[in-house]
Amino acid sequence: MSHTIIATAAAPAAIGPYSQAVRAGNTVYLSGQIALDPASGQLVDGGFDAQVERAFLNMKAVAEAAGGSLRDVVKLTLFLTDLAQFPRVNEIMQTFFEAPYPARSTVGVLSLPRGALFEVEAVLVLS
């Protein structure tokens, strides 16, 4: 099966040897997004809430570049450096998604790239 690389300037450029997303058939695999500002490439200020919001906005931009939207997300994986923030992630996530929600896994991690507090990756299925 052939695949297509997805890239957009509306989300941060990859900070390593990977693509923002790869489409294979109707499935799009989005790489993890942290709270980098797409224009500056720097981690956003404002603490945990601002990082979660920026990471979801970055993911939304990549989903749109792939020809989809957040409504096409079927699976999310969340990475948190502090699982005590889990309830706050749920609140912020509900501003980006509505029921029925995608499947989701949440993983507590020791650290993330660039000192980020939150990372999200996704799988989309396009019609």
C-alpha positions as CSV (number, residue, x, y, z in Angstrom):
1,M,0.0,0.0,0.0
2,S,1.4,3.4,-0.9
3,H,1.5,6.2,1.7
4,T,1.6,9.9,1.6
5,I,3.5,12.2,3.9
6,I,1.5,15.0,5.5
7,A,3.2,18.3,6.3
8,T,1.9,21.8,7.2
9,A,3.4,25.1,8.3
10,A,0.3,25.5,10.6
11,A,1.9,23.1,13.0
12,P,5.5,22.9,14.3
13,A,8.0,21.4,12.0
14,A,9.3,17.9,13.1
15,I,12.2,18.2,15.6
16,G,13.7,14.9,14.5
17,P,13.7,12.3,11.7
18,Y,9.9,11.9,11.4
19,S,6.9,13.3,9.6
20,Q,4.1,15.3,11.1
21,A,1.7,12.6,9.8
22,V,1.6,9.7,7.3
23,R,-1.5,8.7,5.4
24,A,-1.9,5.0,4.4
25,G,-5.1,4.4,2.6
26,N,-7.9,6.1,4.6
27,T,-5.9,6.0,7.8
28,V,-3.7,8.9,9.0
29,Y,-1.1,8.4,11.7
30,L,-0.3,11.7,13.4
31,S,3.0,12.0,15.2
32,G,3.0,13.3,18.8
33,Q,2.4,17.0,19.2
34,I,3.7,19.0,22.1
35,A,3.0,22.7,22.8
36,L,5.4,24.2,20.3
37,D,4.3,27.5,18.8
38,P,4.4,26.9,15.0
39,A,5.8,30.3,14.2
40,S,8.7,30.4,16.8
41,G,9.3,26.7,17.4
42,Q,9.4,27.4,21.1
43,L,7.4,25.9,23.9
44,V,4.4,28.1,24.7
45,D,4.2,30.0,28.0
46,G,1.3,29.7,30.4
47,G,1.7,26.4,32.1
48,F,0.0,23.1,31.8
49,D,-3.4,24.4,30.4
50,A,-1.7,26.4,27.7
51,Q,0.4,23.5,26.7
52,V,-2.5,21.1,26.4
53,E,-4.5,23.6,24.4
54,R,-1.5,24.3,22.0
55,A,-0.8,20.6,21.5
56,F,-4.4,20.0,20.5
57,L,-4.4,23.0,18.2
58,N,-1.2,21.6,16.6
59,M,-2.9,18.2,16.2
60,K,-5.9,19.9,14.7
61,A,-3.8,21.7,12.1
62,V,-2.1,18.4,11.0
63,A,-5.5,16.6,10.8
64,E,-6.8,19.4,8.6
65,A,-3.7,19.3,6.4
66,A,-4.4,15.6,5.9
67,G,-7.9,16.4,4.6
68,G,-9.7,15.6,7.9
69,S,-10.7,17.1,11.2
70,L,-10.8,16.2,14.8
71,R,-14.1,14.5,14.1
72,D,-12.1,11.9,12.2
73,V,-9.9,10.9,15.2
74,V,-10.6,7.3,16.2
75,K,-7.7,6.9,18.7
76,L,-5.7,9.3,20.9
77,T,-2.7,8.6,23.1
78,L,-1.9,11.2,25.8
79,F,1.4,11.5,27.6
80,L,1.5,13.4,30.9
81,T,4.4,14.2,33.1
82,D,2.0,14.6,36.0
83,L,-1.0,12.2,36.1
84,A,-2.6,14.5,38.8
85,Q,-3.4,16.8,35.8
86,F,-5.6,14.1,34.2
87,P,-8.9,15.7,35.2
88,R,-7.7,19.0,33.7
89,V,-6.8,17.3,30.4
90,N,-10.4,15.8,30.3
91,E,-11.9,19.3,30.7
92,I,-9.7,20.8,28.0
93,M,-10.2,17.8,25.6
94,Q,-13.9,18.4,25.7
95,T,-13.4,21.8,24.2
96,F,-11.9,20.1,21.1
97,F,-14.0,16.9,20.9
98,E,-17.6,16.0,21.4
99,A,-19.4,12.7,22.0
100,P,-18.9,10.1,20.8
101,Y,-15.3,10.5,21.8
102,P,-12.4,8.7,20.3
103,A,-10.8,5.7,22.0
104,R,-7.9,6.9,24.3
105,S,-4.9,5.8,26.3
106,T,-3.1,7.9,28.8
107,V,0.4,7.3,29.8
108,G,2.4,8.8,32.7
109,V,6.0,9.6,31.6
110,L,9.0,11.0,33.4
111,S,9.8,13.6,30.7
112,L,8.9,14.8,27.2
113,P,10.9,16.6,24.5
114,R,11.8,20.2,25.2
115,G,10.6,19.9,28.8
116,A,6.9,19.7,27.7
117,L,4.3,18.7,30.2
118,F,1.9,17.1,27.7
119,E,2.0,15.3,24.4
120,V,-0.8,13.9,22.2
121,E,-0.8,11.6,19.2
122,A,-3.7,10.4,17.1
123,V,-5.0,8.1,14.5
124,L,-7.6,9.4,12.0
125,V,-9.8,7.4,9.6
126,L,-11.0,9.5,6.6
127,S,-14.1,8.7,4.6
